[in-house]
Amino acid sequence: MNRYPVWKYIVIVVAIVLAALYAAPNYFGESPAVQVTSGKSTVKMSPAMTAKVEEVLKKEGIAYDGVAYDGTGAYTSVRVRFATPDIQFRAKGVLEKSLNADPADPTYLVALNLQPDTPKWMQALHAVPMYLGLDLRGGVHFLMQVDTKAVLAKRVQGMQSAARSVLRDKNVRHAGIERVGDAIEINFRDDATRQKAKDVLSGQLADVVYADSGEGSDLKTRVSLKPTALKQTIDEGVKQNISTLSKRVNELGVAEPIIQQQGPDRIVVQLPGVQDVARARSVIGRAATLEVRMVDESITPGTELSSAIPLNSELFTVGKSVPVVLTKDVVLTGDYISSATASFDQNHQPAVGIDLNGDGGRRMRDATRDRVGKKMAIVLLEKGKYEVLSVATIQSELGSRFQITGMGNAENAAELALLLRSGALSAPMEVIEERTIGPQLGAENISKGFHSTVYGFAAIAVFMIIYYMMFGFFSVIALACNLLLLIALLSRMEVTMTLPGIAAIALALGMAIDSNVLINERIREELRSGASPQSAIAAGFDRAWATIIDSNVTTLIVGVALWVFGSGPIRGFAVVHTLGILTSMFSAVFISRGVVNLWYGRKKKLQSIAIGTVWVPGVTK
């Protein structure tokens, strides 16, 4: 009646062992470390960089405890762990000097950091500690508002320029084009010309709808973006800003930055460990521009470039396909680029498709019409320094849409498309909330959160053992397993732990023990009704299950709603709360009954069980 099959005990043991494995990294400390990341858009980090870093450290006689390549986050990096902060500071200086030929324009960024002391065999199994949020580790928090009106204005302005350019090229007369809100209105004198204009524009403008109005010689056509296109424009603008910010925080050396969208037009930037607010502001708000220039074909490759550069050209030595001499005349800037996506050319080879607005398309046609077969370069200007992103050969006259081929592989195409989109912020952003938390306050929060959880657990354990005796002890075992499972899940999911998360853990303990109280009281009720101990145990668990399901599912619904619709601390609380409900249901019923069955289930002639005082109505002692 109260015996588990062997496979159920195997499941319990495996669950507990895995939970212990993935929760264990949280009990190891952190060591001083340095983090090496790419300082240029065209320089990619690779696993081979670890060997280069090791070579530099060995050459300088600097002892280190381990070198690891991390390619799982928003950006790749190489991290080196050291025994003391003194060695850490010395290694930082040595690596900066050895890896960068020009200290004023570093190729690699070397930042101080902390690295978990998790054993390598655990790291190989992806057992890592939970990330700590700002309120536990300290750092800087920004809530930024994206100017979506500027994003739409840029798109509508591009649509207006494109319409004017297309109609002029096709010799379609109109009486003026003006912008009205998030749409443009084109005036015509007769209906035939209006219909011809709509036919011409339909082949050039995508994701737009037309609405005709007016009478006689005062005819109008309103051209507006489809609702899906409007939403997509705003979403792409916010995502472009997120991509740009992710690339820029490399310079701050933040180990686990949090850059995520909050609502339709806000971005949360959390930089754990950063205390210099002014520098963080300057980095994430920095301007960057893209330029398209022509290669100076008068310079023969292989000649002495330093003495052969014409007055109207300049030498570029940073980036891809360098050194290269480009003309100083800018064909167009990134403001004319509407979108850039990774695609494939007619030979099914990776390429980058670029869409320009109307003015950009006209400028590109004028620049490339007589330069077929010559080379063109795309250059990124940031922090007053130029970097060549790509040099391509012009295959034919280019217009509003063209492709850059010869990418080599799909990864290179995707990377260049991202750089073209995220070289600059798509729209201005305003910091509407700024918060700085010191590391000392974070350590104090960790201490208080840890002690509150420990004291709460101890108080629950004492009460349960006193009130329910042996069954109270079984409940405490299940509660401990629940806590272990919850921490393991949070670590495995790489959840960022915050103060609300710690509060949710404490709440999960109280809710988990509530299920055990229901089970124990149901067993007591069965004993009062005269059931045998074995029957009371079986009926108590079976009949309490329905109540446990009802109470937990209703709370789970609220937790999921907070998880889906909440943000920031509310969502962090909801994540821990929801996972805590699931682990409590597993531990309170499955593990708790397994322990009870293991203790009492094999006793055929069980006369009594230690579950505290069972008060029978009408019977006094």
N, C-alpha and C positions, 0 to 999 in steps of 0.2 A: 504493500500500500504506500509506504513512504520510503521507497528506494529509487534512486536515480540510476539509469543505465550508465555504463562506463563512458559512453561517448559524451554525455552531458558533463561529467567531471573533467573530461579531456578539454572540452570547450572552455570550461571555467578556468582551468589551469593555464591554457594557452592565452586566454584573454588577460589574465593577471600578469603572466610573464611578459607579454607584449606591452602591457600598460606600464609595468615597472621599467622596461627597456626605454620606452619613449618619454617617460616622465623623469628618468634619472638625469639627463643632461641639465635639468634646471637646478640640480644640487651642486654642480661643478661651478667653479668661479670663472673669472675672466682674466686674461693676461694682456699686458701692453702689446700693441701691435701697430704696424703701419699698413696702409692701404694704398696700392698703386693702381691708378686708373688712367685712361687715355685723356690727354689734354687737348686733342684735336679731333675734329669730326672725321678726318680721313685716316686716322690711325686707330686700328682695331686691336683690342687685347685678345690674346690667344693663350692656350696652355703653354706654348713655348716660352712665354714671358717668365714663367716661374724659374726656368733654367737660367735665364739671364739675370734675374734678381739674385738667385743663389750664387751665381758666379761673382757678382759684385760684392756680396757680403763675405764670401770666402776669401776673396782677394784682399779685403780690408781687415780680415781677421775678426769679424763680428760674429759672435755666437748667436744662433737663433734656434728656437724650439720647433719650428715647422713652417713650411711654405705651402699655401693652398690656393688653387685657382677657383674663383667663384664666378660661374656664368649663369646663375639662376635668377638673379634679380633684374631690376630695370636696366642695369648696366653691368658689364663684366669688370672684374678686378682681380688683383693678386694680393693676398694678405699674408703677412709674415708675423709670427708671434715671437716675443722675446721674454726673457726672465725678469727684467727690471725696467722701470721707466728710463733710467739713464742710458741703457743700451738702446732703447727705443728711440730716444732723441738723437743719439749718435747715428743710428742706422738711417733715420730720415734724412739727415744732412748728407750722408754718403750717397744714398740712392738718388737724391735730387741732383747732386753734382755729376754722378756717373751716367745717369739715364738721359740727361738733358744737355745738349751741346750749347744751347743758349738759355741761360737762367731767366732772361727777361721774356722769353717766348717758349715756355716749357712744352715738350712733347708729351711728357707723362706727369701726372699730378701725384704727389706723395703726401698723404695726410696721416695724422696720428689717429689711432683707433683702439678699440678693445676687441679681443678675439676670445670666444668661449673656449674653456679648457676641456671640452668634451673629448674623450679618447677617440683616436682615429677610427677604430673599428665601429664605434657608434656612429660617427659621421658617415662612414661608408654605407650604413643602413639608413641614412637620412634621419637619424635621431638628433634633433637640435633643440636647444632651449627656446622657450617662448620669447618673442620680442617684447621689450618694455616700452610703453608709451611715454609721452612727455611728462605726465604727472608722476611717473615712477623713475624716470631716468634723467629728466631735465632736458631743456632744449627750447626751440622756438616754434611757435604755431602761428600760421597766417591763414586767414580766411579771405579769399580774393574774389571780387565780383568782376566777371567778364562783361565788357561792354558789347552785348549782343546786337545793339542797334548799329554799332560800327561794323560788325560782321555783315549784317544785312545790307547796310549802306554800300559797303564795298562790292557785294555781289550784285546789287541793283545798278550801281554805277557801271560795273563791268558789262551788265546786260544792256544798259543804255548806250554805252560806247560801241558794243558789238552790233546793236541794231543800226546805229547811225552809219557804221563802217560798211556793213553788208548792203544796206539800201543804196549807199553811194556807189559801191563797186558794181552793183547790178543796175545802176541808173534808174532807180525807182524814186520818183519825186514825192516828197511829203511836205507838210506845212509846219513841221516842227516836232521835236521830241522833247518831252519834259518828264521829270520824275514827280510822281504823286504818291507820297507815302512809301510803301514797299513795292511799288509797281511803276511802270512807265506808261505814258500816254502818247500815241503817235497821231498827229492830225493830218487829215487828207481832204482834198477838194472834191473827189469823185469816188464812187464805189468800186469802179474797175481797178483803179490804182490801189485801193485798200486791199482788194482781194489778191492782187499780184504781190503786194508787200507781205501779206500773210503767208502766201505760198513760199516766198523767198526765205522769210524768217523761220518757217517751220523746219527747213532743212538745216538751219544753223544754230538755233536756240533750242536747247533741250529742257524738259521739265517745266514748261511754261503753259499757261492757258490764255486764250484770247477772249475779250469781251468787246463787242461792237456797240457803239452808241452814236447819237447825233442824227441830223437830218439835212437834206439838201447838200449844200457845199461845206457844211460844218460837220464833218464826220470824224469820229475818233475810234481808235482801237486801244483798249487797255491790255497791256501785256504784264502778267504777274506770275510769280512762281507758284507752283502747285503746293498745297499744304505740306505734303511729304518732303518736297524740295526745301521749303522754308525750314522745317524742323531739321533736315539733314545738314543744311548750311550752318545752323547754330551749333549742332552737335559736332560737326567737323571743326568748327572754329574753336570750341572748347577743347576738343581732343588735340588739336594742333598746339594749343597753349600748354597742355599737359605734357606733350612730347618735348616741347622746347624746355619746359621747366625741369623735366627729368634729366635732360642732357646737361643742363647748367649746374645742377646741384652736385655734379661730380667734383667741382672745384672746392666744395665745402668739406669733402671727405666724410660725408655722412654714411654710416654703415647701412642703415635700413630706413631710408627716407620714405615718407608716406605722402604721395601726391595723387589725389583722387578727386573725381567729380562729386560735388554735393548739390543735388538739385539740377535744374536745367542749365544754370548759368553761373555756378560758383565752383571754386576749386579750393580744396583744403591742402595746405602744404605744411607738413610736420617734419621738423629736422631734429631728431633726438641727438643730444650731446652738443648742439651748437648754442653758444651763448652770445656770439657777436651778432646782434640784430642788424646793425648798420651794414655789415658786409653781406649778410644774407639778403637783405633788401636790395643791395646794389647788384648782386649776382642774378637774382631771379627776375629783376625788372630791367635788365640790360637790353639795349636795342641791338639788333643784328639785321643786316640786309644782304640780299643776293644780287649779283650782277652778272649779266651775260656780256662777254667781250669776244672780240675776234683775235685769233692768233696772228701775230705779225709774220707773214710768210717771207719777208725779206731777209730774215735771219736764218742762215743755214744751220741745221742741227749739227752739233759737234764743234762749232766755232767757239772762240773765246767770247762768251756772252758779255762779260763785264765791260768790254771796250767797243762792242758793236751794236749797242742798243740805240735806236733812233730816238729823237726828242719826243715824239708822240707815242712812245711805247715804254713799257717798264717790265722788269724781270721779276718773275714769281718763282720762289724756291721752296714753298711750303705747300704740301698737298699731293695729289696724284698727277702723274705724267709731268713732273717737274724735273729740271728747270724748264720754264717755258716763258716766252716773251709775248705779252699781250698788248694790244693797243689801249691807249688811255680812254678812248671813246667808248662809253657804255651804251650797248645796243638797247638793253632794257633792264629793269630791276625786278626784284621779286614781287613788287606791288602789282605787276601785270600778270602774275601767275595765278590762275584761278584754282587749279588743282594739279597734282602730280601723283600718278599711280603706277605701281609695278604691273607690267603687262608682257605680252610676247609679240615679236614682230612677225612678218609674213613667213619667215623661215622657222617659226616656233622657237625662237631664241629669246632669252630674257631681255626685256627692254623697259624703258620708263616712258610712259605717255604723259605729255604735258599739255594742259589747256591754258590758253592765254585769253584775256579779255579782248574787246574789239581794238582798242588802241595798241595793245601789245601785239596782236596779230598783224596789224598794219606795219608796225615798226619792224617786226621780224621779217615780213615779206620784203620790205625795202632793203633790209640789211643783207638778206641771203640771196636775193634774186640774181645778183652778178657774182656770187661767191660759192657757187656749187663746186664741190671738190676740195674746198678749203676747210680749215679747222676753226671750231668755236669752243670757248671755254665758259664754264659756269663757276663763279667765284663767290665765296662767302666772306663777308666783311664783318668782323666782330672784335670788340675791344681795340679798334683801330688797326687791326692786322688782317691781312688777306690770306685766304686758304683756297687753293684750287680743288674743287670737288670733282670736276669731270672735264675732259677734253675730248670732243667728238668731231668727226668729219661730216660736213654738210653734204648729204646725198642728193637733195633736191631743194627747190624753193620751199621755204617753211612758212606756215601761216599761223592761224589761231590754235591749231592742233598739230603736234608733231611728236616724233619718238626719238629718244636717245638710245641707240643700239650699242652692241659690243660690250654688254655688261658682264659677260663671262658666265655668271650663274644667277639664279633667282634671288639669292641672298644679297648680292651686290645691287641688284635692281631695286629690291625693297629698301635697302639702306639709303640709296641715292634719292628715291622718292620721298622717304621720310625727311632727309636733310633739306630737300627742296621745299617741303611743306613746313618744316619746323625750324628753318633757319632763323626766323623771326616770329614774334608773337603775332597771331592772326588778328588780334584786337587788343586795345588797351585794357589793363586790369587795374582795379583799385583795391587797396588793402582796407577791408572794412572791419577786420578784427585782428589784433596782434597780441600775442601772449608769450611771455618768457618765464620759464620755470628753472630755478637753479638746481644743480645736482644734489645739494645738501637736502633740499626739500623733497626731492625724489627719493633719496635714501630713507628719509624719515617716513615717507608714505609707504614704502615697501615694508619697513619695520612694523608700522602700525597695522598694515593690512595682514601681514603674516601672523602677528600676535593675536589679532582679533579672530582669525580663522582657527588658530591653535587653541585658544581659550574657549571658543565656541564649541569646538569638537570635544575638548576635554569635559566641559560642562554637560554636554549631551551624553557622553559616554558614562559619566558617573551617575547621572539620573537614570539612564536606561538599565544599567547593571543593578542599581539598588531597587528599582521598581519592578523590573521583569526578570531579575536574577540571570539564569543561564540563557534564556531567550534574549535578554537585554544584551548579553555578551555576544550572541550571534548577530544581533542587530548592529552592534558596534563594528564587528568584522565586515559586515556588508557595507556599512557606511565608509569604512576605510577604503574598501575596494572601489566604492563609488568615487571617492575623492581621487584615488589613483587613476581610474579610468578617465575622469574628467580632465585632469592635468595632462595625461598622455594624449588625449584627443586634441586639446588646445595646442600642445606642442607640435603634434604631427601636422595640424592644419596651419601652423605658423601664424597663429592668431596673435595680434598685438595686445598684450595685457595692460589694462589701465585700472585706475581706482574703481570705476564702476564694475569692471570685470571681477575684481576681488570681492566687491559687495555681492555680486551675483554668485560667486563661489560659496560665500557664507550663507546666502539664501538657499542655495541648492542643498546644503547640508541639512538645514531645517526641513525642507520639503522632502528630502530623501528619508529622514527618520520618521516623518509622518506616515509614510507607507508601512514601515515596520510596526508602528503603533497600531495601525489598523489591523494588520495581520495578528499581532499578539492579542488584541482585544477580541478579535473574532475567535481565536483559539480559546480564550477564557470563556466566551459565551457558550461555545460547544461543551466545555467542561461543566459549566453550570447546568446545562440541559441534560447532563448525565452521560454524555458520550465518553467512550474510552479514550485514553490519551492518543493512541495512534489515529483513531477516527477524528478526534478533535484537531490534530495537526493537519490532516489532509483536508478536512472541511474548512478550517480556518484560512489556509492559503487559497483554496479554490474560491471561496465566497468573498474573500477580501479583494480578489483580483479585479472583479467588476467595479468595485468602488474606487480602487486605485486607478484604473483606466479612466473612469469618468473625471476624477479630480485632476489627473495629470493632463488629459487631453484638452480640457478647457483652458488650463494654464498654458499649455503648449501652443494653442491657437493664438493667444495674446503674445507669446514670445516670438512666434513666427511673424506676426504682424509688425512687431517692433523691429525685427531683423530686416524685413523687406522694405518697410516704409521709413524706418528711423535712419539717423545718420549720427556720426561722431560718437560721443560717449553713450548715447542711447542705443545705438546699434551694437556697440561693444558689450554693453550689459545684456542685450537680447541674445547675442551669440552664445555667451557663457551660460545664460539662463536656460536657453533651449537645449543645449548639449547636456546641461546638468539634469534636466528632466528626463532625457533619454537614458542617461547612465544610471539615474536613480531607480528607474523602473526595472532596468536589467539587474541591478545589484540587490534591490529590496526584495524582489521576487525570485529570480533565478539563482543568484548566489546565496541569498539567505536560506532558501529552501534546501539548497544543496548541502549547506553546513548542518542544518537541522536533521536532514535525512542521514547524513554521515554519522551524526552523534546518536540519534534515537532510532533511526530506521531499521537497524539490524537487531534490535531488541524485540523478540517475539512476544514476551510476556511483560510488557511495559506497564507498570502499576501507576506511576506518577511522573510528572515532568516539572522541572524548575522554571516556572513562569510567574512567580510571585503569588500573592494571596488571591484566591478565587473566592469572591463573595457570592454565596448562594442565597437568594431571597428567602427570608423566613427562617434561616438557620443562623444561630449565634453561637459563638465559642466562648 
